[in-house]
């Protein structure tokens, strides 16, 4: 009886570890996807914005004809 109880608790621990691992993986992927989408949506309104910020020497700021 004791042995079977120990085995079931072992199984529960394994299941919990698997769930934790899956949860971490899903969370990681969600965060990555969110950041990726955010980055794309920031880039999209005008790829020049990123270039302007990248230049930063006032070069891109002066040629602003929107």
N, CA, C and O atoms as a GROMACS GRO file, in nm:
protein
  264
    1UNK      N    1   0.085  -0.121   0.000
    1UNK     CA    2   0.000   0.000   0.000
    1UNK      C    3   0.088   0.126   0.000
    1UNK      O    4   0.065   0.220  -0.075
    2UNK      N    5   0.190   0.122   0.088
    2UNK     CA    6   0.280   0.238   0.094
    2UNK      C    7   0.350   0.259  -0.039
    2UNK      O    8   0.367   0.371  -0.086
    3UNK      N    9   0.391   0.145  -0.099
    3UNK     CA   10   0.468   0.154  -0.223
    3UNK      C   11   0.384   0.217  -0.334
    3UNK      O   12   0.434   0.300  -0.410
    4UNK      N   13   0.258   0.178  -0.344
    4UNK     CA   14   0.172   0.231  -0.450
    4UNK      C   15   0.147   0.380  -0.428
    4UNK      O   16   0.139   0.458  -0.524
    5UNK      N   17   0.136   0.420  -0.301
    5UNK     CA   18   0.114   0.562  -0.272
    5UNK      C   19   0.237   0.642  -0.315
    5UNK      O   20   0.226   0.751  -0.372
    6UNK      N   21   0.356   0.587  -0.286
    6UNK     CA   22   0.480   0.654  -0.324
    6UNK      C   23   0.487   0.668  -0.475
    6UNK      O   24   0.526   0.772  -0.528
    7UNK      N   25   0.447   0.561  -0.544
    7UNK     CA   26   0.453   0.563  -0.690
    7UNK      C   27   0.358   0.669  -0.746
    7UNK      O   28   0.392   0.740  -0.840
    8UNK      N   29   0.239   0.679  -0.688
    8UNK     CA   30   0.142   0.776  -0.739
    8UNK      C   31   0.191   0.918  -0.715
    8UNK      O   32   0.170   1.006  -0.798
    9UNK      N   33   0.256   0.941  -0.600
    9UNK     CA   34   0.308   1.075  -0.573
    9UNK      C   35   0.421   1.106  -0.670
    9UNK      O   36   0.439   1.221  -0.712
   10UNK      N   37   0.499   1.002  -0.706
   10UNK     CA   38   0.605   1.020  -0.804
   10UNK      C   39   0.545   1.059  -0.938
   10UNK      O   40   0.595   1.149  -1.006
   11UNK      N   41   0.438   0.991  -0.975
   11UNK     CA   42   0.370   1.020  -1.102
   11UNK      C   43   0.317   1.164  -1.101
   11UNK      O   44   0.328   1.236  -1.200
   12UNK      N   45   0.260   1.203  -0.987
   12UNK     CA   46   0.206   1.339  -0.975
   12UNK      C   47   0.319   1.441  -0.991
   12UNK      O   48   0.303   1.542  -1.059
   13UNK      N   49   0.434   1.413  -0.928
   13UNK     CA   50   0.548   1.504  -0.940
   13UNK      C   51   0.594   1.514  -1.084
   13UNK      O   52   0.624   1.623  -1.133
   14UNK      N   53   0.599   1.400  -1.153
   14UNK     CA   54   0.639   1.400  -1.293
   14UNK      C   55   0.542   1.484  -1.375
   14UNK      O   56   0.583   1.565  -1.459
   15UNK      N   57   0.414   1.465  -1.349
   15UNK     CA   58   0.312   1.539  -1.423
   15UNK      C   59   0.327   1.689  -1.396
   15UNK      O   60   0.318   1.771  -1.488
   16UNK      N   61   0.349   1.725  -1.270
   16UNK     CA   62   0.366   1.866  -1.235
   16UNK      C   63   0.487   1.926  -1.304
   16UNK      O   64   0.481   2.038  -1.356
   17UNK      N   65   0.596   1.850  -1.306
   17UNK     CA   66   0.717   1.899  -1.373
   17UNK      C   67   0.691   1.920  -1.522
   17UNK      O   68   0.735   2.018  -1.581
   18UNK      N   69   0.620   1.825  -1.582
   18UNK     CA   70   0.588   1.836  -1.724
   18UNK      C   71   0.503   1.960  -1.749
   18UNK      O   72   0.527   2.034  -1.844
   19UNK      N   73   0.404   1.981  -1.663
   19UNK     CA   74   0.316   2.097  -1.678
   19UNK      C   75   0.396   2.226  -1.662
   19UNK      O   76   0.379   2.321  -1.740
   20UNK      N   77   0.483   2.229  -1.560
   20UNK     CA   78   0.566   2.347  -1.538
   20UNK      C   79   0.651   2.376  -1.661
   20UNK      O   80   0.662   2.490  -1.706
   21UNK      N   81   0.711   2.269  -1.716
   21UNK     CA   82   0.798   2.285  -1.832
   21UNK      C   83   0.719   2.339  -1.950
   21UNK      O   84   0.761   2.434  -2.017
   22UNK      N   85   0.603   2.278  -1.975
   22UNK     CA   86   0.519   2.322  -2.087
   22UNK      C   87   0.475   2.466  -2.067
   22UNK      O   88   0.476   2.546  -2.161
   23UNK      N   89   0.438   2.499  -1.944
   23UNK     CA   90   0.392   2.634  -1.913
   23UNK      C   91   0.503   2.735  -1.942
   23UNK      O   92   0.479   2.840  -2.001
   24UNK      N   93   0.625   2.700  -1.899
   24UNK     CA   94   0.739   2.789  -1.922
   24UNK      C   95   0.763   2.807  -2.072
   24UNK      O   96   0.787   2.918  -2.118
   25UNK      N   97   0.755   2.697  -2.146
   25UNK     CA   98   0.777   2.704  -2.291
   25UNK      C   99   0.672   2.792  -2.357
   25UNK      O  100   0.704   2.879  -2.438
   26UNK      N  101   0.546   2.769  -2.322
   26UNK     CA  102   0.436   2.846  -2.381
   26UNK      C  103   0.452   2.994  -2.347
   26UNK      O  104   0.435   3.081  -2.433
   27UNK      N  105   0.486   3.021  -2.222
   27UNK     CA  106   0.504   3.159  -2.176
   27UNK      C  107   0.616   3.226  -2.255
   27UNK      O  108   0.603   3.341  -2.298
   28UNK      N  109   0.726   3.151  -2.272
   28UNK     CA  110   0.840   3.204  -2.347
   28UNK      C  111   0.798   3.239  -2.489
   28UNK      O  112   0.830   3.346  -2.541
   29UNK      N  113   0.726   3.146  -2.552
   29UNK     CA  114   0.682   3.168  -2.690
   29UNK      C  115   0.586   3.285  -2.700
   29UNK      O  116   0.592   3.363  -2.794
   30UNK      N  117   0.496   3.297  -2.602
   30UNK     CA  118   0.400   3.407  -2.602
   30UNK      C  119   0.473   3.541  -2.590
   30UNK      O  120   0.443   3.635  -2.664
   31UNK      N  121   0.567   3.547  -2.498
   31UNK     CA  122   0.643   3.671  -2.479
   31UNK      C  123   0.719   3.706  -2.606
   31UNK      O  124   0.720   3.821  -2.650
   32UNK      N  125   0.783   3.603  -2.665
   32UNK     CA  126   0.859   3.627  -2.788
   32UNK      C  127   0.767   3.677  -2.898
   32UNK      O  128   0.799   3.772  -2.969
   33UNK      N  129   0.652   3.610  -2.912
   33UNK     CA  130   0.556   3.648  -3.016
   33UNK      C  131   0.507   3.791  -2.994
   33UNK      O  132   0.495   3.869  -3.088
   34UNK      N  133   0.478   3.823  -2.867
   34UNK     CA  134   0.428   3.957  -2.834
   34UNK      C  135   0.533   4.063  -2.868
   34UNK      O  136   0.501   4.164  -2.931
   35UNK      N  137   0.657   4.038  -2.827
   35UNK     CA  138   0.764   4.134  -2.855
   35UNK      C  139   0.786   4.147  -3.004
   35UNK      O  140   0.807   4.257  -3.055
   36UNK      N  141   0.782   4.035  -3.074
   36UNK     CA  142   0.802   4.034  -3.218
   36UNK      C  143   0.694   4.118  -3.287
   36UNK      O  144   0.724   4.202  -3.372
   37UNK      N  145   0.568   4.094  -3.248
   37UNK     CA  146   0.457   4.169  -3.306
   37UNK      C  147   0.470   4.317  -3.274
   37UNK      O  148   0.448   4.402  -3.359
   38UNK      N  149   0.505   4.345  -3.149
   38UNK     CA  150   0.522   4.484  -3.106
   38UNK      C  151   0.630   4.551  -3.190
   38UNK      O  152   0.612   4.664  -3.237
   39UNK      N  153   0.741   4.482  -3.207
   39UNK     CA  154   0.852   4.536  -3.285
   39UNK      C  155   0.809   4.564  -3.428
   39UNK      O  156   0.840   4.669  -3.484
   40UNK      N  157   0.736   4.468  -3.487
   40UNK     CA  158   0.690   4.485  -3.624
   40UNK      C  159   0.594   4.602  -3.635
   40UNK      O  160   0.602   4.682  -3.729
   41UNK      N  161   0.502   4.614  -3.538
   41UNK     CA  162   0.403   4.721  -3.545
   41UNK      C  163   0.470   4.857  -3.523
   41UNK      O  164   0.422   4.959  -3.574
   42UNK      N  165   0.580   4.858  -3.449
   42UNK     CA  166   0.654   4.984  -3.431
   42UNK      C  167   0.725   5.018  -3.561
   42UNK      O  168   0.730   5.134  -3.602
   43UNK      N  169   0.780   4.916  -3.626
   43UNK     CA  170   0.856   4.938  -3.748
   43UNK      C  171   0.767   4.979  -3.864
   43UNK      O  172   0.807   5.060  -3.948
   44UNK      N  173   0.646   4.923  -3.870
   44UNK     CA  174   0.562   4.938  -3.988
   44UNK      C  175   0.524   5.082  -4.020
   44UNK      O  176   0.535   5.120  -4.137
   45UNK      N  177   0.479   5.166  -3.924
   45UNK     CA  178   0.425   5.299  -3.958
   45UNK      C  179   0.516   5.379  -4.048
   45UNK      O  180   0.471   5.476  -4.110
   46UNK      N  181   0.641   5.343  -4.058
   46UNK     CA  182   0.735   5.408  -4.147
   46UNK      C  183   0.870   5.355  -4.110
   46UNK      O  184   0.923   5.385  -4.003
   47UNK      N  185   0.927   5.276  -4.198
   47UNK     CA  186   1.057   5.218  -4.166
   47UNK      C  187   1.159   5.328  -4.145
   47UNK      O  188   1.266   5.304  -4.089
   48UNK      N  189   1.126   5.450  -4.190
   48UNK     CA  190   1.219   5.562  -4.175
   48UNK      C  191   1.238   5.598  -4.028
   48UNK      O  192   1.345   5.642  -3.988
   49UNK      N  193   1.131   5.579  -3.948
   49UNK     CA  194   1.140   5.617  -3.807
   49UNK      C  195   1.259   5.547  -3.743
   49UNK      O  196   1.339   5.610  -3.673
   50UNK      N  197   1.270   5.417  -3.768
   50UNK     CA  198   1.381   5.340  -3.711
   50UNK      C  199   1.513   5.393  -3.766
   50UNK      O  200   1.612   5.404  -3.694
   51UNK      N  201   1.513   5.425  -3.895
   51UNK     CA  202   1.635   5.477  -3.958
   51UNK      C  203   1.671   5.612  -3.898
   51UNK      O  204   1.787   5.640  -3.867
   52UNK      N  205   1.569   5.697  -3.881
   52UNK     CA  206   1.593   5.830  -3.825
   52UNK      C  207   1.652   5.820  -3.685
   52UNK      O  208   1.748   5.888  -3.650
   53UNK      N  209   1.590   5.731  -3.606
   53UNK     CA  210   1.640   5.713  -3.470
   53UNK      C  211   1.783   5.658  -3.476
   53UNK      O  212   1.869   5.697  -3.398
   54UNK      N  213   1.805   5.568  -3.572
   54UNK     CA  214   1.937   5.507  -3.588
   54UNK      C  215   2.041   5.610  -3.626
   54UNK      O  216   2.154   5.606  -3.576
   55UNK      N  217   2.005   5.702  -3.717
   55UNK     CA  218   2.100   5.806  -3.759
   55UNK      C  219   2.131   5.896  -3.640
   55UNK      O  220   2.245   5.910  -3.597
   56UNK      N  221   2.023   5.956  -3.588
   56UNK     CA  222   2.038   6.033  -3.464
   56UNK      C  223   2.129   6.153  -3.475
   56UNK      O  224   2.141   6.228  -3.377
   57UNK      N  225   2.193   6.176  -3.589
   57UNK     CA  226   2.284   6.290  -3.603
   57UNK      C  227   2.212   6.412  -3.656
   57UNK      O  228   2.275   6.506  -3.705
   58UNK      N  229   2.077   6.412  -3.645
   58UNK     CA  230   2.002   6.524  -3.699
   58UNK      C  231   1.989   6.513  -3.850
   58UNK      O  232   1.919   6.593  -3.912
   59UNK      N  233   2.055   6.416  -3.909
   59UNK     CA  234   2.052   6.399  -4.053
   59UNK      C  235   1.911   6.363  -4.099
   59UNK      O  236   1.857   6.423  -4.192
   60UNK      N  237   1.852   6.263  -4.031
   60UNK     CA  238   1.719   6.219  -4.070
   60UNK      C  239   1.612   6.315  -4.021
   60UNK      O  240   1.504   6.323  -4.080
   61UNK      N  241   1.641   6.388  -3.915
   61UNK     CA  242   1.541   6.478  -3.858
   61UNK      C  243   1.514   6.595  -3.951
   61UNK      O  244   1.399   6.637  -3.966
   62UNK      N  245   1.617   6.648  -4.015
   62UNK     CA  246   1.600   6.764  -4.101
   62UNK      C  247   1.526   6.729  -4.230
   62UNK      O  248   1.450   6.810  -4.281
   63UNK      N  249   1.548   6.609  -4.282
   63UNK     CA  250   1.483   6.569  -4.407
   63UNK      C  251   1.346   6.511  -4.378
   63UNK      O  252   1.305   6.412  -4.439
   64UNK      N  253   1.273   6.574  -4.284
   64UNK     CA  254   1.141   6.523  -4.245
   64UNK      C  255   1.036   6.596  -4.326
   64UNK      O  256   1.001   6.710  -4.295
   65UNK      N  257   0.984   6.530  -4.430
   65UNK     CA  258   0.880   6.592  -4.512
   65UNK      C  259   0.758   6.502  -4.514
   65UNK      O  260   0.725   6.441  -4.617
   66UNK      N  261   0.689   6.493  -4.398
   66UNK     CA  262   0.569   6.407  -4.392
   66UNK      C  263   0.448   6.490  -4.425
   66UNK      O  264   0.336   6.439  -4.426
   0.00000   0.00000   0.00000
